[in-house]
Amino acid sequence: MLPIDLEYEPMEALLIDKLPTGEGWQYEPKWDGFRCLVFRDGEAVSLRSKSGRVLERYFPEIESYVRALKPQKFILDGEIVVPTDKGFSFDLLLQRIHPAESRIKKLAKETPGVLILFDILADEDGQSLLEQPLESRREKLAKFSANYLLNKKQITLSPASANVEDAEKWRALFQNKLDGIVAKRLDLPYQSGNRKGMVKVKWIRTADCVIGGFRYSADSAKAEKGDKSIGSLLLGLYDQEGALNHVGFCSSFSAKEKKELAKKLEPLIEKPG
């Protein structure tokens, strides 16, 4: 039996404008993906999002990678990403949240995900590490990686450094794979559900975009019209020839705002062309 249940809340980050410096901080890349807690207890494997959503249904290949690891008990903290030739694609991640199992399996084969690990909450003996400081947990995660993740491309260890200059170099090194940088307190135990032990600086680029469409949230698949909510807005920019090109999405809305957006946008739906 694992020391925590599947509803356990992961550590969160406080958004700030500038990275802290000085002793006592560990810097890590902030990957552009889905946060994921990984639970393994014998044959039972579960992947949980930051909000508690079950993810193994949408990322069956990640579940398979976890099952293939030698240890039978552990809890890991990481990020699911989908690599492309241009970096990591958040849009391809969003496509996985789909009601059709056949569609998910097709995408899992065409654009398989990768799990990037940055913390360990229970070791390979199932012993809790929650009360240990990050400095100790990172050492144990590095050992876990050395013992079980060598030559495994689909589950990898995220880089980390106590040197803020290394963190500044990651922007050029990883380019379109990052959403920013996080800094974590090395002396603190795991901070479940709060922002006391971790801060983040996001790299922001702005543009005035056209809303070309939207995706419903996964919870809206069986909802009646009028009760549906938006999962994300699809954004576009016009090129010099006047063609509207998809450039990204926007999904940072509250549950209330997502329902309000659905009511506003549904009457605007037109046939393609």
Legacy VTK file of the C-alpha trace (Angstrom):
# vtk DataFile Version 3.0
C-alpha trace
ASCII
DATASET POLYDATA
POINTS 273 float
0.000 0.000 0.000
1.306 3.458 -0.914
1.705 6.161 1.764
-0.656 8.659 0.071
-3.882 8.308 -1.878
-4.602 9.151 -5.498
-6.302 12.427 -4.600
-3.092 13.898 -3.177
-2.504 17.455 -4.404
0.841 18.208 -6.074
3.114 21.071 -5.112
2.286 24.320 -6.910
4.263 27.415 -7.919
3.774 31.118 -7.219
4.109 33.287 -10.327
6.724 36.046 -9.913
8.519 38.474 -12.233
12.160 37.595 -11.509
13.964 34.457 -10.379
15.232 34.497 -6.790
18.994 34.220 -6.321
21.315 33.156 -3.548
21.804 29.931 -1.644
19.014 27.481 -0.942
17.357 27.423 -4.374
17.166 24.730 -7.028
16.315 25.824 -10.574
14.495 23.632 -13.085
12.979 24.064 -16.555
9.228 24.671 -16.573
8.159 22.281 -19.317
5.249 23.049 -21.632
3.077 20.054 -20.782
0.601 18.429 -18.390
1.600 18.084 -14.736
1.349 14.451 -13.658
1.664 12.490 -10.426
2.614 8.865 -11.161
1.442 6.144 -8.746
2.719 2.563 -8.996
1.575 -0.109 -6.530
2.254 -3.502 -8.052
-0.038 -3.971 -11.029
-1.969 -0.790 -10.206
-0.722 2.251 -12.140
-2.408 5.645 -12.092
-1.528 8.982 -13.662
-3.194 12.027 -12.089
-3.283 15.619 -13.297
-2.863 18.656 -11.063
-6.645 18.866 -10.771
-6.979 15.145 -10.005
-8.125 14.031 -13.463
-7.267 10.439 -14.418
-4.748 10.652 -17.272
-3.857 7.051 -18.093
-6.941 6.800 -20.314
-5.611 9.656 -22.465
-1.954 8.607 -22.382
-1.944 4.783 -22.563
1.646 4.780 -23.820
2.837 6.578 -20.653
1.034 3.989 -18.529
2.841 1.267 -20.488
6.210 2.947 -19.959
5.577 3.103 -16.212
4.524 -0.572 -16.072
7.740 -1.522 -17.832
9.899 -0.109 -15.029
11.440 -2.635 -12.666
10.308 -1.161 -9.294
6.818 -2.204 -8.230
6.137 0.659 -5.810
6.811 4.386 -6.152
5.231 7.813 -6.502
6.788 10.311 -8.902
6.081 13.907 -9.881
6.630 15.062 -13.434
5.301 16.485 -16.676
3.828 14.792 -19.745
4.949 16.399 -23.018
4.541 15.572 -26.700
7.731 16.151 -28.720
7.696 17.411 -32.302
10.466 18.542 -34.620
9.810 22.115 -33.428
9.779 21.463 -29.681
6.928 20.340 -27.436
3.361 20.750 -28.686
0.708 21.681 -26.137
-1.893 21.556 -28.877
-1.155 17.851 -29.430
-1.555 17.309 -25.681
-4.987 18.906 -25.769
-6.027 16.650 -28.652
-5.553 13.659 -26.326
-8.419 14.780 -24.089
-10.918 13.125 -26.400
-13.961 10.934 -25.698
-13.127 8.343 -28.386
-10.731 5.608 -27.280
-9.879 4.766 -30.899
-8.807 8.367 -31.500
-6.608 8.363 -28.383
-4.891 5.110 -29.396
-4.228 6.493 -32.883
-2.629 9.661 -31.458
-0.611 7.651 -28.921
1.033 5.805 -31.815
1.452 8.824 -34.099
2.628 11.356 -31.482
3.683 9.443 -28.348
4.178 11.355 -25.139
7.245 11.583 -22.922
7.272 11.719 -19.120
9.834 14.125 -17.632
10.450 13.555 -13.909
11.460 16.215 -11.377
10.487 14.870 -7.927
9.926 11.630 -6.035
7.322 11.303 -3.266
7.771 7.609 -2.421
10.809 5.469 -3.204
10.992 2.039 -4.869
10.183 0.402 -1.531
7.014 2.475 -1.231
8.443 4.518 1.644
7.249 8.121 1.928
9.766 10.867 1.182
7.307 13.720 1.709
8.907 14.998 4.908
12.408 14.966 3.483
13.798 18.243 2.071
13.973 18.693 -1.689
17.755 18.378 -1.598
17.418 14.825 -0.278
14.504 13.934 -2.568
16.453 15.105 -5.613
19.375 12.854 -4.678
17.001 9.897 -4.398
15.349 10.774 -7.717
18.765 10.930 -9.407
19.566 7.495 -7.975
16.178 6.167 -9.165
16.940 7.518 -12.634
20.442 6.010 -12.713
19.125 2.605 -11.642
15.993 2.342 -13.754
15.844 4.984 -16.510
19.132 4.545 -18.355
18.608 4.446 -22.144
14.862 5.060 -21.707
13.827 7.905 -24.007
10.161 7.962 -22.971
10.770 8.569 -19.248
13.578 11.006 -18.474
15.029 13.026 -15.619
14.571 16.787 -15.788
17.769 18.815 -15.375
18.253 20.847 -12.198
20.879 23.265 -10.954
21.688 25.428 -7.940
23.247 27.959 -10.317
20.863 30.630 -11.631
23.174 31.169 -14.633
22.405 27.624 -15.796
18.718 28.422 -15.612
19.170 31.494 -17.804
20.959 29.371 -20.439
18.067 26.895 -20.673
15.976 29.353 -22.653
18.367 29.179 -25.604
19.145 25.481 -25.088
15.573 24.173 -24.953
13.842 26.942 -26.947
10.236 25.906 -27.744
10.180 23.140 -25.159
9.908 25.486 -22.170
7.188 27.602 -20.633
9.640 29.274 -18.220
11.800 28.454 -15.194
10.867 27.309 -11.687
12.879 27.761 -8.491
12.340 25.463 -5.500
13.456 25.741 -1.887
16.013 23.014 -1.220
15.354 22.930 2.532
11.605 22.311 2.501
9.603 19.067 2.521
7.097 18.457 -0.266
4.547 21.297 -0.209
1.308 19.599 -1.220
-1.356 21.928 -2.586
0.393 25.202 -1.751
2.891 27.657 -3.268
5.282 28.062 -0.328
8.159 26.011 -1.723
8.200 26.865 -5.433
8.078 29.991 -7.618
7.950 30.311 -11.398
8.898 32.853 -14.032
7.070 32.447 -17.328
8.405 33.589 -20.667
5.615 35.632 -22.180
5.166 36.615 -25.808
2.092 38.674 -26.686
0.094 39.039 -29.894
-3.350 40.317 -30.886
-5.022 37.186 -32.227
-8.286 36.238 -33.884
-10.488 33.620 -32.191
-11.028 31.198 -35.037
-12.790 28.476 -33.082
-12.897 26.560 -29.828
-12.811 23.111 -28.297
-15.322 21.924 -25.735
-13.999 20.643 -22.426
-13.842 16.862 -21.983
-16.639 17.084 -19.401
-18.962 18.537 -22.052
-19.102 15.397 -24.204
-22.388 14.229 -22.663
-23.695 17.609 -21.500
-26.872 19.140 -22.898
-26.650 22.256 -25.034
-26.504 25.227 -22.710
-24.603 23.261 -20.073
-21.426 22.812 -22.064
-18.155 24.593 -21.281
-15.130 25.655 -23.298
-11.889 23.713 -23.021
-9.776 26.118 -25.067
-10.016 28.914 -27.609
-8.228 28.395 -30.940
-6.197 31.436 -31.949
-5.094 32.609 -35.378
-3.136 35.346 -37.147
-3.604 36.606 -40.704
-0.604 36.367 -43.027
0.288 38.797 -45.830
-2.004 36.962 -48.262
-4.955 37.334 -45.927
-5.091 33.690 -44.880
-5.873 32.957 -41.224
-3.267 30.600 -39.740
-3.630 28.705 -36.465
-0.954 29.894 -34.004
-2.022 28.473 -30.650
-4.729 28.353 -28.017
-5.860 29.899 -24.758
-7.310 27.837 -21.889
-6.633 29.716 -18.636
-10.234 30.357 -17.641
-12.197 29.579 -14.511
-14.987 26.983 -14.648
-17.560 29.788 -14.558
-15.860 31.664 -17.403
-15.683 28.507 -19.528
-19.460 28.042 -19.299
-20.083 31.715 -20.045
-17.810 31.550 -23.095
-19.675 28.530 -24.445
-22.963 30.412 -24.295
-21.437 33.389 -26.102
-19.595 31.448 -28.799
-22.059 28.668 -29.687
-24.426 31.066 -31.539
-21.463 32.187 -33.681
-20.684 28.708 -35.045
-20.848 28.598 -38.853
-20.235 25.939 -41.462
-16.607 25.687 -42.677
-15.692 27.632 -45.758
LINES 1 274
273 0 1 2 3 4 5 6 7 8 9 10 11 12 13 14 15 16 17 18 19 20 21 22 23 24 25 26 27 28 29 30 31 32 33 34 35 36 37 38 39 40 41 42 43 44 45 46 47 48 49 50 51 52 53 54 55 56 57 58 59 60 61 62 63 64 65 66 67 68 69 70 71 72 73 74 75 76 77 78 79 80 81 82 83 84 85 86 87 88 89 90 91 92 93 94 95 96 97 98 99 100 101 102 103 104 105 106 107 108 109 110 111 112 113 114 115 116 117 118 119 120 121 122 123 124 125 126 127 128 129 130 131 132 133 134 135 136 137 138 139 140 141 142 143 144 145 146 147 148 149 150 151 152 153 154 155 156 157 158 159 160 161 162 163 164 165 166 167 168 169 170 171 172 173 174 175 176 177 178 179 180 181 182 183 184 185 186 187 188 189 190 191 192 193 194 195 196 197 198 199 200 201 202 203 204 205 206 207 208 209 210 211 212 213 214 215 216 217 218 219 220 221 222 223 224 225 226 227 228 229 230 231 232 233 234 235 236 237 238 239 240 241 242 243 244 245 246 247 248 249 250 251 252 253 254 255 256 257 258 259 260 261 262 263 264 265 266 267 268 269 270 271 272
